[in-house]
Amino acid sequence: MRALELKKGIYWVGAIDWDLRNFHGYLTPRGSTYNAYLIVDEKIVLVDTVKQTLAEELLSRIRDIIDPAKIDYLVVNHVESDHSGSVPRIMEVAPGAKIVTSPRAQNGLQRYYKKEWDYILVNSGDELKIGVRTLKFLHMPMVHWPESMATYIPEEKLLLPNDAFGQHIASVERFDDELGWEVAREEAGIYYANIVYPYGNQVNKVLDAVSQLDVDMIAPSHGVIWRAHIPGIISCYQKWANHESPAKALIIYDTMWGSTRKIAQALQDGLEEGGVPVTVRCLQTNHISRIVPDLLYSKAVLIGSPTLNNGMLPTVAAMLTYLKGLRPKNKLGFAFGSYGWGGQGAKQVLEVIKEMGWEVPLELINIQYAPNEKDLEQVREAGRKLAAMLKS
């Protein structure tokens, strides 16, 4: 694939990572892209780079348009190595270029690469005139690193927000309308849930700032470029940042000899009898990073574990550790499980649910050995009660 012109004189020159399947513990079965953008004006500007192993792919696309040695400015919106990994290579081929970045990003680049480069340091609201166009910089701390920033080109109504609004997907399609809204939204949700979820307050600040801009294209650093569904993806980000979830339930569990599975199934029955849609995820067959996106669309989260060695099953403990880091809010939580003698597993689940600040309206269910029909009816009744709370 060659460089692609997005607007007159502005090109996508990124790289496609067809083989990526794990992004620091988060499964990426559809691969990813690392998007970089070349702006040809009186000054030549490259906005962001790609993972170091794909540097030559980036340079090949730049060469479709210009000699890379002519680059005047390299804008680094974010120092994470999937975006800055090819900065050293670009600076080799364009030794006269200046790096435009934030003060915190300069420190990160120096710590990563141990090189002495020329910098232009910009603060939020600063502008850089490059000819007929202007680059305006917007700091976005913790969306999703402290030094993250966006680049806005007002003359083109183009926002380059780095990781914000991104998706991990490798495709020949470069735009949201080419890929399709449903796939783009799904992948954006998976990305948000696994990477941006903890930073809802900061995302809201970014959304407020973006609302003041005239934008008809959002070009993130992963996935497709938004041009047809900008209101849709912004609406999704608003809901996700405010932890707004529909009245649905998510059941997450693991089981040893089937008792905890029976409890999960009875809870599902009770919730569905109460008119609440339910998603069920067993940790034996679902990776934690593929379960987390379900939380975006579930007000109630029910988590179950049997007891093993006086504690939770390791799979459940790993799931809860991951959730604690992502800090989902505004949930109804419920703990359940089974045990042979100690019963600590479900109790520990409940402790973590409370630590996360979720509302816990019902007592935990913790059944010794195997549940009988009387036990299961009590479980179904708990499900019906939760359904009534969700629908009230």
N, C-alpha and C positions, 0 to 999 in steps of 0.2 A: 504494500500500500504506500502510495506517495503522500507528500504533504497535501493537506486539504485546506482550501481557502474558506474561512468562515465569514469574513467580511472583506471588502476590498483592502488588500495589503496586510491582512491578519490571517495567520495560518496555524492550523494544528500540525505540530511536528513531533508528537509524542511517540511512545512505544507501547506495543501490545504484548502482554505477558500471558501467552496462551497456556503455559504450564503451571502457573501459580495455583497451589491447592491449600496452602496454609499461610495465613498472614498473622504473625505472632500469636498463634493459638486459635485463630478464628478461621474456620474452614471457608475456602473460596472455590467452590466446585466449578464456577464459570470463569475462573482466571481473573485478570484485571488489566487495566491500562494505566499508564503513567502519562498524563497529558502535559505537554509543554506547548507554548504558544510563541510564535515568531511575529513581531510587528515590524513592518518595513515602512519607515517614514524618513525624515531627514536624519534621524538617528535610528539605528537598527537595535531592536530590543528582543531579548529572549526572556520569557517569563517562565521560570521554573525549569527543572531538568527531569531526568528519569533515573531509575535504579542503575547503579554503576555497571552492571553486566549488560545493560541495553544501551550503553552510551553510543556505540557505533550506529545503531538503528536511528537514534535521535539525530546524529550528525548527517546521516544519509538523507534524512528528510529535510534538514536545513539546507543541504547542498542542492536539493531540488529548486530552491528559491534564490539563495545567495551563497557566497563564499563565507563559511563560518568565521573566518578571520576578521570580517567586517563588523561583527557584533560590537556595539558600543556599550550597551548596558545588559547585565544579567540580573533580572529581578528574582530574588529568592524570597518567596512568601512563607516558606516553612523549611526547617532544617532537617526534618526526618529524612533518613537516607534514601527512601524510595523516591524522594523529590530532589534532594540535593546530591545524590550519589554521583552524578555526572558533572557536578560543578568543577572538580579538578580537571577533567578532560576538556570541558569547554574553555576553561581559562588557559589551558595549554595551547589550544588552536586559536584563541582570541586573546593574546596576552595584553592587548591594550584595553580590554573591556574593564568596566567598573561594576562592582557588585552593588546593587541597590537593595537594601534590606533594613530591618529594624535593628536597634542596638542589641537587643537580646539575641536576635538571630546571628548577628556578627560574632558574638561570644560563642554561640553554638557551632558555627562554621569553623572558627579557630580551634575549638576543642576537638572537633571531628577530624579536621584535615591538616592541621599544623602547617598552614601555608600563609604567606604574607601577600595579601591581595589589596587592591585599591577599593575602598568602599565609599558609597554615598549612603549615609544613615538617614532614615526617614521616620518621622513620627506620624501618628494618626492625623489625617487631614492634610499632610504635606502633598505637594504636587511637583511633577517633573515634566517640563515641556520637551517634547521630542520632535517637534515639527508642527504639522497641522493637528496633531493629537496631543492630549495631556494624559499623563498617568497620575491618578489620585490614589493615595494609600489609606487603607482602613485597617487599623489594628484590631485583631479578633482574639484576645488572650483566652486560652483554654478552649478554643474551637479548632483543633483540640489540644494544642501545645501552648505553652506560655508566650512564645514568640510569633505565633501564627498571625498572618495578615492577609488581606485581599488587595488586589489591584483593580481599579475601576477606570474605564476609559469613557468619559462622558460623551465625547463626540460620536462614539459608536454605540452607546447604550449597552456596553459590554462589561460584565462583572467576571473577574477571575478570582474566585474565592478559595482556591486551593482545595482542602479536604471537605469543606462545607458543601453540601448537596451532592456529594460523590456517591459512587457505587462501585463495588468490585465486580466488574464484568469485562471479559475480553470479547470483542465483537468487531465485525466489519462495519457495523452501523456506528456513526459518530453522533447522531442526534436522537433525542427522545422520541420524536414522531416516527423515525425510522425503526427504532427498536420496539416501540409500543409502550403506551402508558403503564399497562399492568406490570410488565416485566421491569420497567425502569423504576416504578414506585416500589415494587417488592424488593428489588435490590437496594434501593436507597434506604428502605426501612431496615433491612438486614445490616447495612453499613452503619446507620445511625445507632441501632440498638447495641452493636458490639463495640463501637468506637466513641460515639458522641453522647451517649445516654447520660453520663454523669454530669454533663455541663449544660443542663437546661437553662439555668439562669443566664449563662453567658450567651447561649444561642438566642435567647429572647433579646438581648442587647444588640446582637448582630442583625436580627430580623428588624428591629426598630430602625437601625441605621440603613439597612437595605431599602426599607420602605420609603426613605427620603430620596432615593436615587431613581433616575429614569433608566429602566433596564428592559431590554427586549431579548437578551441572551445571557445565560449564566453558564460559564465554562469551567467546571471543576477540574481537579487534578486526577480524578479517577472516574472512569465510566463515560457515559454519554453526556453530551452537551444539551442543556435545556433551552429550547426555543419555543416549543408549542405548549408546554404544560407548566410554565413558570408559576401561575397562580395555584395550580394543583400541588406542586412540590412545596411551595411556601406554606400553604395551608397544612400540609402534613407536618412540616417542621414546627409550625405553631402548636399543633396538637401534641406532638411528641415532646416538645420542650416544656409544655405545661402539664405533662403527664396525664393527658386526657385519654381515657380508655372507654370503649363501649361496654355495655352490661353483658359481658361474656366471661367465661371461666376457663382457666388453664389448670390442668392437673399434671404435675410433674412427680414422678416416683421411680423407685427401683424396688426390686423384690428378690427374696432369696428362694423361698419355697412356695410362693404364690399367694400368701395371705395378704400382703400389702397390695398386690394386684387386685384381689377381690374387693378390698376396701375402696380402692380407686374406682373400680367399676361401679360399685354401689353409690359412691358419691356422684359419679357421672349420671347414673340413673335418676337420682334425686334432683339434681340440678336441671336435667332435661325435662323431668316431670313438672318442674316449676317454670318451664318455658325459657330456660337460659341455654344458649349454645355453648358447647364444651369442646375444647381441644385437649387431647390426652397425649402426653409424651413420656414414654418409658426411657430411662437413661441407659438401658442396655442397647437400644437401637437408635438413639438420637444424640448427636453431639451437642454439647451445651451451647455452642455458638449458634446452632440452628434452632434452639429452643428459645433463646432470649428474645428474638423478634416477636414471638407470640405474646410477650408481655406488653408490647405496644398496643395490642388489640384486646387485652383481657383485664377487666377491673378486679376480678377475684383470682388469686393464685393459691392453689392447694398443693402442698408439698409433702410427700410421704416417704418414710424410710423404715425398714426393719432395724433391729438392733444387732450390731456385730461388735464384739469385743468392747462392750460397754459404751458404744457410740453409734453414730450414723454409718451407713455404708459409705465407703470412700467416694463412690460416684455422686452421692447426694451431697456429701461435704464439699466436693469440688464444685458442684453446681452452685451451692450457697456461697462459697468463697467468690466465685465469679460474679454472682448477683450483688454481693456486698460492695464490690468494687464499682459496679455500674450504677448502684444507688437508685433503682426505680422507686417512684413515690406514688402516693394516692392509691394504694392497693388494699383490698380486703385479703387478709392472710388466713390460712388455715393449715394446721399441722395434723398429720395422721401417721399411723404405722402399726407394726406388730412386733412381737417379741416372744422369747422363750422364758426368760426369768428377769432380766434387769430392767428392760424397757426404756433405756436412756436415749435411744435413737430418735424417736419422735419428740421427746422432750427437748433435745438439742436443736432439732429443726425449729421448734416453737421459739426457743431462745433467740435464734438468728432472725427469725421473722420479726420478733419484737425489737431487736437491735436495729433493724432496717426502718423502724418507725411505721410499719404497716398496722392498720386497724385489725384487731383480732376479736371479732364479735362472739365467737363460739369456743367452747373448751376443746382441747385436742382430743382426738380419738386414738386410742392406743390399746390394741386388742392382743391378748395373750394367745399364743399358738394360732389356731385357725378360727376364723369367725363362723359362728353358726347363723341360722336364718334370723334369729332374734337380733343378734348383733348387726347383721346386714340391714335389717329394717331400721334400726337406730341410725345407722350410717346414712341410709337413704333419706331419713327425716332431717338429718343435719344438712344434706344437700338441698332439700326443699326449703329449709330455713334460709340458707345462703342465697338461694334463688329469689326468695321473697325480699331479702335485703337489697339485692342487686336491682330489683325492679321497682323498689319503692321510691 
